[in-house]
């Protein structure tokens, strides 16, 4: 079956295209062609008044809709996937936090064993945030489970073949050896929850670290004489910077400054979403901790931030406002840039011939109207109950 998306304004995101239509077949984009008559057997999706964009990619999402990746249940992963698809996410990395080896293995095994949901975002592996992080900037990472990197422990995780990204602190014992091992196996690494010096951060980049986890959070602030990991990330083109653009974790002016320093190709929008995303205020579990959500802001008992309740489409809209950017200027940060960071260029995060047909329609208020994954519509706002 072939599908055409017609009458929309296409943002690839490298260019804006008008007067063209997309032809989709076998889960991929087959052609981008001038608008015109449709051939036999082609069904049409009318995108009039909408922007046609690549599906959004969230490489740092712990949970949503009352569930967390660490719950290690099929139901939880599928509910997270359905929720984020309604917000334009087509690909994501369920993300863990520091926990026992058994709990992390259970989260890995859960993803290995369950089928991808037919009506939700597709996970493209798992992001292990911790347990090999620092204590000084641990954030909401449970201190009882923070530890040195142990090859007897992490080799089993890496050999699962599903670990795609790890957040580590370069200064922690054994981490550089872990990076050396993991990069050979196709794993990407980000520095986060770290007190690494500038020199330690550059050494980690030499070993293969290519991202900074939720930039400005979980690390020392920038100092003009001791630049630290932030100074390394802002000045080294090898490092892309994840950012939570909710206006809470990072002041809008600092978000704008980051984009000016790194550009859209060096900035990755993430949510760091936790289980309260999409839920009402209240108390929620984060491992053995109780997290308090007030006004949509998640905090630990001590008052520290504990992830966010941000959705990626909200983050995109915020980024446009914070950075005074157009949709086309901000869009790469949630599509082609995370795809490039994870080695998915040409397949995910773009509208191009041969790419996966992961497509989102946004109305002129930038609200998600339809989400398509692999050529199949998984969310259509027009079909939702009133």
Helices and strands as residue ranges (DSSP letters): E 2-6, E 9-11, E 16-17, E 20-25, E 28-34, E 42-46, E 51-54, E 56-61, E 63-64, E 67-68, G 69-71, H 74-85, E 89-95, H 101-113, E 122-129, G 143-145, H 151-159, E 163-168, H 175-184, E 188-191, H 198-207, E 209-212, H 228-235, E 240-244, H 252-262, G 264-266, E 267-270, E 282-286, E 289-294, E 297-299, H 312-323, H 327-331, G 332-334, H 336-341, E 359-362, E 368-373, E 376-380, G 381-383
